Amino acid sequence: MCGIVMVRLLKPLDYYVKKYGTPFYASNKMFIIMEKMGNRGQDGAGVVNIKLHPEPGHRYISRSRSNGQKPVQEVFDHINSRFKDLARNEPEKLKDAEYLKDNFAFTGEVWMGHLRYGTYGGSSIEHCHPLLRQNNWMTRCLTAAGNFNLTNVDELYDLLINLGQHPKEKSDTVTVMEKIGHFLDLENEQLFQRFKQEGYDNKKITSLIAEHLDVAKILQNAAQDWDGGYTMGGIIGHGDSFVVRDPNGIRPCYYHIDDEIIVIASERAPIQTALGLSSGVVQELPLGHALIVKRDGTHSIQQVTRPGKNFKCSFERIYFSRGSDQQIYKERFELGRQLARRVADKVGKDFRTAVYGYIPNTAETCFYGLMKGIEEYCDEMKAKEILELQANGGLNHEDLVKILQNRPTYGKPLLKDTKSRTFITSDAEREAMVALVYDITYDIAKENVDTIVLIDDSIVRGTTLKTSVIRMLARLKPKKIVIVSSAPQVRYPDCYGIDMARMSDFCAFRAAAALLKERGLEQVLDNVYKRCKDQEHLPKEQVKNWVKDIYAPFTDEEISEKISEMLKPVDLKCELDIIFQDLEGLHKSCPDTPGDWYFSGNYPTAGGNKVVNRAFIYFMEGNNARAY
């Protein structure tokens, strides 16, 4: 789950020096937004900057990338370091916009940044965006960055081969870059021939191509075969820029335009923070459209692919995006509130014997919603009890005080000390990490009396719960532990940008498979395997998700109970219950982001069905490879 940001200055650099007192106005905005979107990727970061109207012989593209421990900070340290001597020796020249643009890198008008969360490929600096496709003709030079995963890389790779290209590797990043590059070259060639026939010389033709380049047509041709979720940004060497969004809106994209600046980013709240804006002036890029900015600053939103059904990713709202977004805050709050009655059923009517908390920090808002729902339920119970006593003539002051004191207890039974995300950490590191990132609040619960309720934003593998969280909570010697997931059971792989690729990773799948074996239904696994194999070489448009059949014999509650049993440490002496959100609660909480394929198996693109079947085939064959 990567993040992108683009900043386009609409005024000359000198304008920002005079108004804001700094030539680094755009750079500062880039840094703020990328820092605020650090939740979207810690594997690497990169920034590219392009100067408009450079003189021949002058460098006009600058790029800095890092895959270090603090990649965003390292990128901007590198950018800012080149100005230190100037600030020390000739500080007055920091106000000379023309001098800076002529003599220093990263002083151009068009910026693009990327935060990398690697779901595929290596972790070297070469895997960090933005990528460059260089050419001596500015209008053929391309730099690109994206938050995306495509399901049909093999198909796209073969298309490039058939075009006569020689891609340097088979990956969605390279194939997308080269596909756009191919149609960029084609558009250049067509325009060159047109203006040549009209009698213009080569030098004039170069400027005419820059003026007439049809970016929307390039993207329409390039994107027509893409199957996946994407927000892809690019800058062409002469200064045209674009950000394009997939037709189902799987990956998010927001923008703001005024007379000074255009800002585009993967999240709304960081744009608001950087520019001091209200949420109403930050817009969402429509499905299947691109925001295109020409070199002269004119801009438009144009349809690139035919918009499909809204499948905006609900996991963005549950986990990845910043909770400071106004709408996301409301949705996470409601996710927690939706679970209150089910939690109360597990805890019992004596609310004083339960201590409520949350992990990790992304679950904090869900926790507030859960507590609001518990309080509402508690108030209902109190009112009912008071009315019953009053009707029977038995209400007295002592009873009333006792009833009113029956209220839930808030606390932090478990604390996360570091900012490391164990969901994102690699498999090999996860188990070692969890022992370091959590600690307990001692004596917060009454031994053998209190129930500890802990809400988490999601439970995918269950590794952290079993190896650390539950064991650490057990030190408090509670009567019962209740773990609550604000998300439904993750049952299927994601192939659009979230690192959930293998069936065996999902505790819900392992629970369903175990139930099939317990009940003598192993043939279901064999039947699904056969059906998946029968479809293995069909076109993706003809493939059906047969993995749904594995869950069909069981209710959600049966699978939850099995998960609780499987994740319970053998030496745990207290009861353990794990409660998951249901799909109805999810959609009530997040009505505008109905994409739920990892929970429901209803994939937004044909390639998703092919990926889930392949993932199951790999599971049955003992192949630990990724399915995409």
Secondary structure as the mmCIF struct_conf table of DSSP 4:
data_model
#
loop_
_struct_conf.conf_type_id
_struct_conf.id
_struct_conf.beg_label_comp_id
_struct_conf.beg_label_asym_id
_struct_conf.beg_label_seq_id
_struct_conf.end_label_comp_id
_struct_conf.end_label_asym_id
_struct_conf.end_label_seq_id
STRN STRN1 GLY A 3 LEU A 9
BEND BEND1 LYS A 11 LYS A 11
HELX_RH_AL_P HELX_RH_AL_P1 LEU A 13 TYR A 20
BEND BEND2 GLY A 21 GLY A 21
TURN_TY1_P TURN_TY1_P1 PRO A 23 PHE A 24
HELX_RH_AL_P HELX_RH_AL_P2 TYR A 25 LYS A 36
TURN_TY1_P TURN_TY1_P2 MET A 37 MET A 37
HELX_RH_3T_P HELX_RH_3T_P1 GLY A 38 ARG A 40
BEND BEND3 GLN A 42 ASP A 43
STRN STRN2 GLY A 44 ILE A 50
BEND BEND4 LEU A 52 HIS A 53
HELX_LH_PP_P HELX_LH_PP_P1 PRO A 54 GLU A 55
TURN_TY1_P TURN_TY1_P3 PRO A 56 GLY A 57
BEND BEND5 HIS A 58 HIS A 58
STRN STRN3 ILE A 61 SER A 66
BEND BEND6 GLY A 68 LYS A 70
HELX_RH_AL_P HELX_RH_AL_P3 PRO A 71 SER A 81
TURN_TY1_P TURN_TY1_P4 ARG A 82 PHE A 83
HELX_RH_AL_P HELX_RH_AL_P4 LYS A 84 ASN A 89
HELX_RH_3T_P HELX_RH_3T_P2 PRO A 91 LYS A 95
HELX_RH_AL_P HELX_RH_AL_P5 ALA A 97 ASN A 103
BEND BEND7 ALA A 105 PHE A 106
BEND BEND8 GLY A 108 GLU A 109
STRN STRN4 VAL A 110 ARG A 116
BEND BEND9 THR A 119 GLY A 121
BEND BEND10 SER A 124 SER A 124
HELX_RH_3T_P HELX_RH_3T_P3 ILE A 125 HIS A 127
BEND BEND11 CYS A 128 HIS A 129
HELX_LH_PP_P HELX_LH_PP_P2 PRO A 130 PRO A 130
STRN STRN5 LEU A 131 ARG A 133
BEND BEND12 ASN A 136 TRP A 137
HELX_RH_3T_P HELX_RH_3T_P4 MET A 138 ARG A 140
STRN STRN6 LEU A 142 LEU A 150
BEND BEND13 THR A 151 THR A 151
HELX_RH_AL_P HELX_RH_AL_P6 VAL A 153 ASN A 162
TURN_TY1_P TURN_TY1_P5 LEU A 163 GLY A 164
BEND BEND14 LYS A 168 GLU A 169
BEND BEND15 SER A 171 SER A 171
HELX_RH_AL_P HELX_RH_AL_P7 ASP A 172 GLN A 197
TURN_TY1_P TURN_TY1_P6 GLU A 198 GLY A 199
HELX_RH_AL_P HELX_RH_AL_P8 ASN A 202 HIS A 212
HELX_RH_AL_P HELX_RH_AL_P9 VAL A 215 ALA A 223
TURN_TY1_P TURN_TY1_P7 GLN A 224 ASP A 225
STRN STRN7 GLY A 228 ILE A 236
TURN_TY1_P TURN_TY1_P8 GLY A 237 HIS A 238
BEND BEND16 GLY A 239 GLY A 239
STRN STRN8 SER A 241 ARG A 245
TURN_TY1_P TURN_TY1_P9 PRO A 247 ASN A 248
BEND BEND17 ARG A 251 ARG A 251
STRN STRN9 TYR A 254 ILE A 257
BEND BEND18 ASP A 259 GLU A 260
STRN STRN10 ILE A 261 ALA A 265
BEND BEND19 SER A 266 SER A 266
HELX_RH_AL_P HELX_RH_AL_P10 ARG A 268 LEU A 275
TURN_TY1_P TURN_TY1_P10 GLY A 276 GLY A 276
HELX_RH_3T_P HELX_RH_3T_P5 SER A 279 VAL A 281
BEND BEND20 VAL A 282 VAL A 282
STRN STRN11 GLN A 283 GLU A 284
HELX_LH_PP_P HELX_LH_PP_P3 LEU A 285 PRO A 286
TURN_TY1_P TURN_TY1_P11 LEU A 287 GLY A 288
STRN STRN12 HIS A 289 VAL A 293
TURN_TY1_P TURN_TY1_P12 ARG A 295 ASP A 296
BEND BEND21 GLY A 297 GLY A 297
STRN STRN13 HIS A 299 GLN A 303
BEND BEND22 THR A 305 THR A 305
STRN STRN14 CYS A 313 CYS A 313
HELX_RH_AL_P HELX_RH_AL_P11 SER A 314 PHE A 315
HELX_RH_PI_P HELX_RH_PI_P1 GLU A 316 PHE A 320
BEND BEND23 SER A 321 SER A 321
TURN_TY1_P TURN_TY1_P13 GLY A 323 SER A 324
BEND BEND24 ASP A 325 ASP A 325
HELX_RH_AL_P HELX_RH_AL_P12 GLN A 326 GLN A 338
TURN_TY1_P TURN_TY1_P14 LEU A 339 LEU A 339
HELX_RH_AL_P HELX_RH_AL_P13 ALA A 340 VAL A 347
BEND BEND25 LYS A 349 LYS A 349
HELX_RH_3T_P HELX_RH_3T_P6 PHE A 351 THR A 353
STRN STRN15 ALA A 354 TYR A 358
BEND BEND26 ILE A 359 PRO A 360
HELX_RH_3T_P HELX_RH_3T_P7 ASN A 361 ALA A 363
HELX_RH_AL_P HELX_RH_AL_P14 GLU A 364 ALA A 391
TURN_TY1_P TURN_TY1_P15 ASN A 392 GLY A 393
HELX_RH_AL_P HELX_RH_AL_P15 HIS A 397 LEU A 404
TURN_TY1_P TURN_TY1_P16 GLN A 405 GLN A 405
STRN STRN16 THR A 409 TYR A 410
BEND BEND27 PRO A 413 PRO A 413
STRN STRN17 LEU A 414 LYS A 416
BEND BEND28 THR A 418 THR A 418
TURN_TY1_P TURN_TY1_P17 THR A 422 ILE A 424
BEND BEND29 THR A 425 THR A 425
HELX_RH_AL_P HELX_RH_AL_P16 ASP A 427 VAL A 437
STRN STRN18 TYR A 438 ILE A 440
TURN_TY1_P TURN_TY1_P18 TYR A 442 ASP A 443
BEND BEND30 ALA A 445 ALA A 445
TURN_TY1_P TURN_TY1_P19 GLU A 447 VAL A 449
HELX_LH_PP_P HELX_LH_PP_P4 ASP A 450 ASP A 450
STRN STRN19 THR A 451 ASP A 456
BEND BEND31 ASP A 457 ASP A 457
BEND BEND32 VAL A 460 ARG A 461
HELX_RH_AL_P HELX_RH_AL_P17 THR A 463 THR A 464
HELX_RH_PI_P HELX_RH_PI_P2 LEU A 465 VAL A 469
HELX_RH_AL_P HELX_RH_AL_P18 ILE A 470 ALA A 474
TURN_TY1_P TURN_TY1_P20 ARG A 475 LEU A 476
BEND BEND33 LYS A 479 LYS A 479
STRN STRN20 LYS A 480 SER A 485
BEND BEND34 SER A 486 ALA A 487
BEND BEND35 TYR A 492 TYR A 492
BEND BEND36 TYR A 496 ASP A 499
HELX_RH_3T_P HELX_RH_3T_P8 MET A 503 ASP A 505
HELX_RH_AL_P HELX_RH_AL_P19 CYS A 507 GLU A 518
TURN_TY1_P TURN_TY1_P21 ARG A 519 GLY A 520
HELX_RH_AL_P HELX_RH_AL_P20 GLU A 522 ASP A 534
TURN_TY1_P TURN_TY1_P22 GLN A 535 HIS A 537
BEND BEND37 LEU A 538 LEU A 538
HELX_RH_3T_P HELX_RH_3T_P9 LYS A 540 GLN A 542
TURN_TY1_P TURN_TY1_P23 TRP A 546 VAL A 547
HELX_RH_AL_P HELX_RH_AL_P21 LYS A 548 TYR A 551
TURN_TY1_P TURN_TY1_P24 ALA A 552 PRO A 553
BEND BEND38 PHE A 554 PHE A 554
HELX_RH_AL_P HELX_RH_AL_P22 ASP A 556 LEU A 567
BEND BEND39 LYS A 568 LYS A 568
TURN_TY1_P TURN_TY1_P25 VAL A 570 ASP A 571
BEND BEND40 CYS A 574 CYS A 574
STRN STRN21 GLU A 575 PHE A 580
HELX_RH_AL_P HELX_RH_AL_P23 LEU A 583 SER A 589
TURN_TY1_P TURN_TY1_P26 PRO A 591 ASP A 592
STRN STRN22 GLY A 595 GLY A 595
HELX_RH_AL_P HELX_RH_AL_P24 TRP A 597 SER A 600
BEND BEND41 PRO A 604 THR A 605
HELX_RH_AL_P HELX_RH_AL_P25 ALA A 606 MET A 620
TURN_TY1_P TURN_TY1_P27 GLU A 621 GLY A 622
BEND BEND42 ALA A 625 ALA A 625
#
